[in-house]
Amino acid sequence: MPQKLVWSEPRDARLRRLRAEGRSWDAIAAELGISRNAAIERGRRIGARRPPPEHTPEPEDPDRGPMAAGHPVSWAVINAGTSLAGLPYPSPG
């Protein structure tokens, strides 16, 4: 019996980022390890849209302060390709 897919904020953020980069639903589904229809449905629910063709992403601000421990962006970069990839930061407490 298939297990229920649990969506987390880091996983949603990853889906939004991949879609904003212009990836197809097939590529997103393969990267997240889910079906194409699951990716499309979740993308529709969270408003993940492909950018317009003339869109150029804003460069990251080099003067921004450090990210807090467990920030979804830094946590995803640190754990990419590990068994922790896609899991939320384990907050103490």
C-alpha positions, 0 to 999 in steps of 0.5 A, a space after each residue: 500500500 502506498 504511503 501518504 506523501 508528507 509535504 514540509 516547508 523545505 520540500 515546498 520551497 524546493 518545489 517552488 525554487 525548481 519551478 522558478 528555475 523553469 524546470 518541467 514538472 517531469 524533472 521536478 517529480 524525478 528530483 523530488 522522487 514523486 509522481 508527476 501528478 503529485 508535483 503538479 497538484 502540490 505546485 498548484 496548491 502552493 502557487 508554484 508558477 514558471 516565471 515569464 520568459 523575460 524574467 531574470 532573477 534578482 542577484 543575491 544581496 552580497 551585504 545581507 547578514 548571516 542566516 539563522 541556524 536551520 534557515 530553510 535555504 542554508 539547511 537545504 544546501 548543507 544536506 543536499 544529497 544526504 539522507 537529511 535532504 528534504 527534512 526540516 531542521 530538527 529544532 531543539 526542544 
